[in-house]
């Protein structure tokens, strides 16, 4: 039987894993006798029940528990997702920084390593905005899970394009003319305005 379902998530009880309930949502949790079978667009995986956890699906126990812990669980998920994105951006910045450094070197643009990391992190923002828009469209039901997967794959090259173009926008180093001093020149040659004394001139 299907305990609860919408287009995103379904909770099904099928003790023998017969598959009679079918796939009713993008992500389906199927409770069997020995394991939880998680299935989705890319296939399914079976997870054994934890031996230390006892989960009751009785409405008299589950609904009060969910009402008491709902806000805490949602807050924890949001905070964990935010911290996870920050960690991913930090690591991707470290991964992309050598590419920004190499491009700036090839086109004679001075770029310190710290600035290269900042540029790499900033290049991820346009792709992140596109992915956030795709998630919003999926939440509103305007696109399905397949199209969301396409957005997840193709938002990555957006960062690569920005990473390749951004170093070219850096200013070129200022051209400085270095005047090399002639070590064999006399004091008069170095300073033409100064008149040297002729040792062969008379006292007159």
N, C-alpha and C positions, 0 to 999 in steps of 0.2 A: 504494500500500500504506500501511497505518497502522503507523507506527513505534512509537508509544506513545500510550496514551489512557486517560483515566478520565472521570468525569462532569464534571470541571472544565476539563481541558486535553487537547487532542489534537494530535499532530504527524503530519502526513500528507504523503506524497510523491505528487504528481500532476503530472507534467512538463507535460502539455498542458492542465491546469486543466479537466478533463472533468467534474468533480463526481461521479464514480462512487462515491467514498468516502462522500459525504453529510456531514451535520453530526453528528459523533459526540460532541461535548462542548459545554459552554457557550462555551468559547473554543477556536477551532481555528486552528492554523498550518499552512498548506498550502504546501509547497515546490514551485514550478514551475521552468521553465528560466530565466526572466528575473527573477522576483520572488517575494516571499513574500506570500501572500494571507491576511490575518487576517480571520476571520469570527466573528460572534457573534449575539446576540439582535437587535441593532439593525442588522445588515447586515454588510458587509465592506469592506475597503480593501486595495489592493495597494501593497506597498512594494518599491522596487527594491533589489537586493542592493548593499551597500556595495562599492565597488571595492577598498578597502584591506583588506578582511577575507576570509580564506579559512577556511571552516568545513568540517571533515571530520566526516562522520557514521559513519565506520568505528568499530565497537565497540572495536577495539584501541587507538584513539587517543582516542575521545570519553569512554569510561568512566573511564580514569585521569585525564583532564583534569577531568571533573565531580567525581570524588572528591577531587581536590586543591583545587578552588576552590569546592566546595559551601558550606562553612561561611562563607567570606569573602563569597560572593554573598548568602547569606541574611542575614548580619549587616548588610551594606550596604543591602539592601532594607528591613530593619526600621528601621535608623537613618534612612534617607531618608524613610520613611513617617512616622516620629515627628516629624522636623523639618518635614516638609511640613504635618502637622496643626497644629503650633505656629504656623507662618506663616499658615495659613488662619484659625485662631482669632484671631490678632492683627489681620488685615485685616478679618474680619467684626466684631470688636469696634469697630474704627474706623468701620465702616459703620453699625453699629447704635447707636453712642453718641449721635448727634444725635437719634434717635428717643426714647431714654430721657431725654435732656435736655428735649425738647419736652413729653413726657408729664408729667415732674416740674414743669415750669413751668406747665402748664395746671392742675394740681391743687395749686399753691402748695406744692411740696415742694422745699426747697433741695437741689441736687445739683451738685457741681463736675464739671468735665469729666473729670478723672481718675477720679472715682468712677463717672461715667456709663460710661466705658470698661470699668471693672472689672465693673460690673453687666451690661453687654452680653456680656462674655466669660463670666460666670457663667451667664447665661441659655442659653448654648449647651450646657451640660453635660448637662441632662436629655435633650435630643435625641441627644447623642452616646452616652449610655448605651443608649438605645433602638437606635441604629444598631449599636453594638457587640454587643448581644444578637442582632440580626438577622444579623450576620455570623457569629456563633457558631452560630446555628441553621442557616445555610447550609452552614457547614463540617461540621456533624454530619449533614447530609443531611435535616434536618427540613423545610426549605423549599427551593423551587427558585429559579432566577435571576429569574423574573418577580416572585415575592413579595418577593425582596430588593430589586428595583427599586422596588416600592411603598413599602417601608420607607425607601429612600433619598429618595423624594420627600416622603413625609408626616412624616418626622422634623423637617423644617424648621419647620412651623407650631408645633411644641412650643416652640421657642426664641422665636417671636414672641409666644406666649401668656405665657410667663414674662417677656419683656421688657415687655409691656404692663401686667402686674400688679405687677411688682416695685417700680416707682416709687411706687405707691399705698401700699406698706408703710412708706415713709419717714416719720419723725415730722414733724409740722407745726412751723413756726417758733414759738418762744415769743412770746406776745403781751406787748409791753412798752408801758406807759403813759408817754407823754411829756408832761410838765407844761411847758407853755409859760409863760414868765415874761412878765408884763405890764410893758412898758417905761415905762408912765405911772404905775405904782404908786409910792407913796412908800416910804421905808424902814420906816415903821411898818406899812404894808399888807403889805410883804414879810415882815416879822417882827412879827406882832401882839403878841408878848410884850414888845417893846421900847417904852417910853414916851418919846414925844418931848417936848421942852421948849416950853412956851407962850411965845412972844416977847412977848405982851401981859400976862403975869402980873406982879404987883407984886413988889417986893423982899421983902415981908413973907411 
